[in-house]
């Protein structure tokens, strides 16, 4: 896992890159939150969807809800970056739409979009 800090509009954002899965269950999400928070002091994180288990994107698994609740509990804003058009689930599309209209969790197409969003909410 490689963590880079970006400062946009005087807001620090941690960008996390990894060639391996970082979030596979609730415990790994807690470890991720703790590691990034400790190493950077940031409460805004950008992560690529490829670092998150595919089970996360199957809402029936309830993994997305459990993991994202941890981000909310620890006051961490997160932008997940990737191509979400590959999913056909209407409930996932609705979930992504609702999240993107909130203030804490975002599913975006590019890192540039994520930096813009996280630096303005």
JOJOTA-V843101 format. One record per backbone hydrogen bond with DSSP energy under -0.5 kcal/mol. CO is the residue of the C=O (numbers start at 1). NH is the residue of the N-H. If there is no record, write none. Layout:
# JOJOTA-V843101
CO&NH + CO&NH
This chain:
# JOJOTA-V843101
2&17 + 4&15 + 6&8 + 6&13 + 8&11 + 11&8 + 13&6 + 13&15 + 14&16 + 14&46 + 15&4 + 15&17 + 16&48 + 17&2 + 22&24 + 23&53 + 25&29 + 26&30 + 27&31 + 28&32 + 29&33 + 30&34 + 31&35 + 32&36 + 33&37 + 34&38 + 35&39 + 36&40 + 36&41 + 36&42 + 37&41 + 43&77 + 44&14 + 45&79 + 46&16 + 47&81 + 48&51 + 49&52 + 51&22 + 51&23 + 53&56 + 54&57 + 55&58 + 57&59 + 58&61 + 59&62 + 62&66 + 63&67 + 64&68 + 65&69 + 66&70 + 67&70 + 67&71 + 68&72 + 69&73 + 70&74 + 71&76 + 72&75 + 75&77 + 77&45 + 78&106 + 79&47 + 79&81 + 80&108 + 81&49 + 82&84 + 84&87 + 89&93 + 90&94 + 91&95 + 92&96 + 93&97 + 94&98 + 95&99 + 96&100 + 97&101 + 98&101 + 99&102 + 104&78 + 106&80 + 106&108 + 108&82 + 110&114 + 111&115 + 112&116 + 113&117 + 114&118 + 115&119 + 117&120 + 117&121
